[in-house]
């Protein structure tokens, strides 16, 4: 599961609004919307705040984000290699 999908699923499963999660993470609602849509990946300090809000291990949430960053980086490298 992608990081953005996990964020949205956690929010919906716990019946939180995007505004509530954004407030807990200390980011704007528009920024949280970007995280959930996959446009942006949050900084580590934001990941920690989100994990604490949901009562999850930071390691679990961070690992999901890092896996996605690695996949994006590898895809970008492959694209550069074919040019």
Backbone as JSON Lines, residues from 0, in Angstrom:
{"i":0,"aa":"X","n":[0.85,-1.18,0.0],"ca":[0.0,0.0,0.0],"c":[0.9,1.24,0.0]}
{"i":1,"aa":"X","n":[0.55,2.2,-0.84],"ca":[1.32,3.43,-0.91],"c":[1.07,4.28,0.33]}
{"i":2,"aa":"X","n":[2.05,5.14,0.6],"ca":[1.98,5.99,1.79],"c":[0.72,6.85,1.8]}
{"i":3,"aa":"X","n":[0.43,7.48,0.67],"ca":[-0.75,8.36,0.63],"c":[-2.04,7.56,0.86]}
{"i":4,"aa":"X","n":[-2.09,6.36,0.34],"ca":[-3.27,5.52,0.53],"c":[-3.42,5.13,2.0]}
{"i":5,"aa":"X","n":[-2.3,4.87,2.65],"ca":[-2.31,4.5,4.07],"c":[-2.8,5.68,4.91]}
{"i":6,"aa":"X","n":[-2.33,6.89,4.58],"ca":[-2.78,8.07,5.32],"c":[-4.29,8.24,5.23]}
{"i":7,"aa":"X","n":[-4.8,8.14,4.02],"ca":[-6.24,8.32,3.82],"c":[-7.04,7.22,4.5]}
{"i":8,"aa":"X","n":[-6.57,5.99,4.37],"ca":[-7.26,4.86,4.99],"c":[-7.31,5.01,6.52]}
{"i":9,"aa":"X","n":[-6.2,5.41,7.12],"ca":[-6.16,5.6,8.58],"c":[-7.15,6.67,9.0]}
{"i":10,"aa":"X","n":[-7.19,7.75,8.24],"ca":[-8.11,8.84,8.58],"c":[-9.56,8.4,8.47]}
{"i":11,"aa":"X","n":[-9.89,7.76,7.37],"ca":[-11.27,7.33,7.17],"c":[-11.68,6.24,8.15]}
{"i":12,"aa":"X","n":[-10.78,5.32,8.41],"ca":[-11.07,4.21,9.34],"c":[-11.36,4.74,10.75]}
{"i":13,"aa":"X","n":[-10.7,5.83,11.12],"ca":[-10.89,6.42,12.44],"c":[-11.92,7.55,12.46]}
{"i":14,"aa":"X","n":[-12.58,7.76,11.33],"ca":[-13.63,8.78,11.19],"c":[-13.17,10.2,11.53]}
{"i":15,"aa":"X","n":[-11.94,10.51,11.14],"ca":[-11.42,11.87,11.31],"c":[-11.61,12.65,10.03]}
{"i":16,"aa":"X","n":[-11.74,13.96,10.19],"ca":[-11.75,14.83,9.02],"c":[-10.31,15.15,8.65]}
{"i":17,"aa":"X","n":[-10.11,15.57,7.44],"ca":[-8.78,15.95,7.01],"c":[-8.29,17.15,7.82]}
{"i":18,"aa":"X","n":[-9.22,18.0,8.22],"ca":[-8.89,19.17,9.04],"c":[-8.34,18.75,10.41]}
{"i":19,"aa":"X","n":[-8.93,17.73,11.02],"ca":[-8.47,17.25,12.32],"c":[-7.04,16.7,12.23]}
{"i":20,"aa":"X","n":[-6.78,15.93,11.2],"ca":[-5.45,15.34,11.04],"c":[-4.43,16.42,10.72]}
{"i":21,"aa":"X","n":[-4.81,17.36,9.87],"ca":[-3.91,18.46,9.51],"c":[-3.54,19.27,10.76]}
{"i":22,"aa":"X","n":[-4.52,19.52,11.6],"ca":[-4.26,20.28,12.83],"c":[-3.29,19.52,13.74]}
{"i":23,"aa":"X","n":[-3.49,18.23,13.89],"ca":[-2.6,17.41,14.73],"c":[-1.18,17.37,14.16]}
{"i":24,"aa":"X","n":[-1.08,17.36,12.84],"ca":[0.23,17.3,12.18],"c":[0.86,18.69,12.04]}
{"i":25,"aa":"X","n":[0.09,19.71,12.4],"ca":[0.53,21.1,12.3],"c":[0.89,21.51,10.87]}
{"i":26,"aa":"X","n":[0.0,21.11,9.95],"ca":[0.14,21.52,8.55],"c":[-1.2,22.06,8.09]}
{"i":27,"aa":"X","n":[-1.2,22.72,6.96],"ca":[-2.44,23.23,6.39],"c":[-3.26,22.09,5.81]}
{"i":28,"aa":"X","n":[-4.55,22.31,5.71],"ca":[-5.45,21.31,5.14],"c":[-5.02,20.98,3.71]}
{"i":29,"aa":"X","n":[-4.69,22.0,2.93],"ca":[-4.24,21.79,1.54],"c":[-3.0,20.9,1.49]}
{"i":30,"aa":"X","n":[-2.11,21.08,2.45],"ca":[-0.9,20.25,2.5],"c":[-1.26,18.8,2.8]}
{"i":31,"aa":"X","n":[-2.16,18.59,3.75],"ca":[-2.6,17.23,4.08],"c":[-3.29,16.6,2.88]}
{"i":32,"aa":"X","n":[-4.05,17.39,2.14],"ca":[-4.7,16.87,0.93],"c":[-3.65,16.41,-0.08]}
{"i":33,"aa":"X","n":[-2.55,17.15,-0.18],"ca":[-1.46,16.76,-1.09],"c":[-0.81,15.46,-0.63]}
{"i":34,"aa":"X","n":[-0.67,15.3,0.68],"ca":[-0.11,14.04,1.2],"c":[-1.02,12.87,0.84]}
{"i":35,"aa":"X","n":[-2.32,13.05,1.05],"ca":[-3.27,11.97,0.8],"c":[-3.43,11.66,-0.69]}
{"i":36,"aa":"X","n":[-3.21,12.65,-1.53],"ca":[-3.35,12.41,-2.97],"c":[-2.05,11.91,-3.6]}
{"i":37,"aa":"X","n":[-0.97,11.93,-2.82],"ca":[0.31,11.44,-3.33],"c":[1.13,12.49,-4.07]}
{"i":38,"aa":"X","n":[0.69,13.74,-4.02],"ca":[1.43,14.81,-4.69],"c":[2.71,15.14,-3.92]}
{"i":39,"aa":"X","n":[2.63,15.07,-2.59],"ca":[3.79,15.34,-1.73],"c":[3.91,14.25,-0.68]}
{"i":40,"aa":"X","n":[5.13,14.08,-0.18],"ca":[5.38,13.18,0.94],"c":[5.83,14.04,2.1]}
{"i":41,"aa":"X","n":[5.25,13.84,3.28],"ca":[5.58,14.7,4.42],"c":[7.02,14.54,4.89]}
{"i":42,"aa":"X","n":[7.49,15.59,5.54],"ca":[8.81,15.56,6.17],"c":[8.75,14.62,7.37]}
{"i":43,"aa":"X","n":[9.92,14.2,7.82],"ca":[9.99,13.25,8.93],"c":[9.26,13.76,10.17]}
{"i":44,"aa":"X","n":[9.44,15.03,10.52],"ca":[8.77,15.55,11.72],"c":[7.26,15.47,11.6]}
{"i":45,"aa":"X","n":[6.74,15.64,10.38],"ca":[5.3,15.54,10.16],"c":[4.84,14.09,10.25]}
{"i":46,"aa":"X","n":[5.64,13.18,9.73],"ca":[5.32,11.75,9.82],"c":[5.24,11.35,11.3]}
{"i":47,"aa":"X","n":[6.16,11.85,12.1],"ca":[6.16,11.54,13.53],"c":[4.88,12.06,14.19]}
{"i":48,"aa":"X","n":[4.48,13.28,13.86],"ca":[3.25,13.85,14.44],"c":[2.01,13.06,14.03]}
{"i":49,"aa":"X","n":[1.97,12.64,12.77],"ca":[0.84,11.85,12.29],"c":[0.78,10.5,13.0]}
{"i":50,"aa":"X","n":[1.93,9.85,13.12],"ca":[1.99,8.56,13.81],"c":[1.53,8.7,15.26]}
{"i":51,"aa":"X","n":[1.99,9.73,15.93],"ca":[1.58,9.96,17.32],"c":[0.08,10.21,17.42]}
{"i":52,"aa":"X","n":[-0.46,10.95,16.47],"ca":[-1.89,11.24,16.47],"c":[-2.72,9.96,16.4]}
{"i":53,"aa":"X","n":[-2.29,9.03,15.57],"ca":[-3.02,7.77,15.41],"c":[-2.61,6.71,16.43]}
{"i":54,"aa":"X","n":[-1.55,6.97,17.18],"ca":[-1.08,5.99,18.16],"c":[-0.33,4.84,17.51]}
{"i":55,"aa":"X","n":[0.23,5.09,16.31],"ca":[1.0,4.07,15.61],"c":[2.48,4.25,15.87]}
{"i":56,"aa":"X","n":[3.21,3.22,15.58],"ca":[4.65,3.31,15.67],"c":[5.15,4.19,14.53]}
{"i":57,"aa":"X","n":[6.03,5.1,14.87],"ca":[6.63,5.97,13.85],"c":[7.37,5.13,12.83]}
{"i":58,"aa":"X","n":[8.01,4.08,13.27],"ca":[8.78,3.22,12.38],"c":[7.9,2.64,11.28]}
{"i":59,"aa":"X","n":[6.71,2.21,11.63],"ca":[5.8,1.62,10.65],"c":[5.41,2.64,9.57]}
{"i":60,"aa":"X","n":[5.01,3.82,10.01],"ca":[4.59,4.85,9.07],"c":[5.78,5.36,8.26]}
{"i":61,"aa":"X","n":[6.92,5.54,8.92],"ca":[8.12,6.03,8.24],"c":[8.6,5.02,7.21]}
{"i":62,"aa":"X","n":[8.56,3.74,7.53],"ca":[9.01,2.71,6.59],"c":[8.17,2.73,5.31]}
{"i":63,"aa":"X","n":[6.89,2.93,5.47],"ca":[6.01,3.02,4.3],"c":[6.42,4.2,3.42]}
{"i":64,"aa":"X","n":[6.68,5.35,4.04],"ca":[7.1,6.54,3.28],"c":[8.44,6.32,2.61]}
{"i":65,"aa":"X","n":[9.39,5.73,3.32],"ca":[10.74,5.52,2.76],"c":[10.72,4.53,1.61]}
{"i":66,"aa":"X","n":[9.88,3.52,1.69],"ca":[9.76,2.56,0.6],"c":[9.28,3.28,-0.66]}
{"i":67,"aa":"X","n":[8.33,4.16,-0.49],"ca":[7.81,4.9,-1.64],"c":[8.86,5.85,-2.21]}
{"i":68,"aa":"X","n":[9.61,6.53,-1.35],"ca":[10.67,7.42,-1.82],"c":[11.71,6.63,-2.61]}
{"i":69,"aa":"X","n":[12.07,5.46,-2.12],"ca":[13.04,4.61,-2.8],"c":[12.52,4.2,-4.18]}
{"i":70,"aa":"X","n":[11.26,3.81,-4.26],"ca":[10.67,3.41,-5.54],"c":[10.66,4.57,-6.53]}
{"i":71,"aa":"X","n":[10.34,5.76,-6.07],"ca":[10.33,6.93,-6.94],"c":[11.74,7.24,-7.43]}
{"i":72,"aa":"X","n":[12.7,7.2,-6.51],"ca":[14.09,7.47,-6.86],"c":[14.61,6.49,-7.89]}
{"i":73,"aa":"X","n":[14.31,5.21,-7.71],"ca":[14.75,4.18,-8.65],"c":[14.11,4.38,-10.02]}
{"i":74,"aa":"X","n":[12.84,4.74,-10.04],"ca":[12.15,4.98,-11.31],"c":[12.76,6.18,-12.03]}
{"i":75,"aa":"X","n":[13.12,7.2,-11.27],"ca":[13.76,8.38,-11.88],"c":[15.13,8.02,-12.46]}
{"i":76,"aa":"X","n":[15.87,7.19,-11.75],"ca":[17.18,6.75,-12.24],"c":[17.05,5.96,-13.53]}
{"i":77,"aa":"X","n":[16.06,5.07,-13.57],"ca":[15.84,4.28,-14.79],"c":[15.48,5.17,-15.96]}
{"i":78,"aa":"X","n":[14.68,6.19,-15.69],"ca":[14.31,7.13,-16.74],"c":[15.51,7.9,-17.24]}
{"i":79,"aa":"X","n":[16.43,8.25,-16.36],"ca":[17.64,8.98,-16.75],"c":[18.58,8.08,-17.53]}
{"i":80,"aa":"X","n":[18.59,6.79,-17.21],"ca":[19.47,5.84,-17.89],"c":[19.03,5.59,-19.34]}
{"i":81,"aa":"X","n":[17.75,5.78,-19.62],"ca":[17.26,5.5,-20.97],"c":[17.38,6.71,-21.9]}
{"i":82,"aa":"X","n":[17.75,7.85,-21.35],"ca":[17.88,9.05,-22.19],"c":[19.22,9.12,-22.86]}
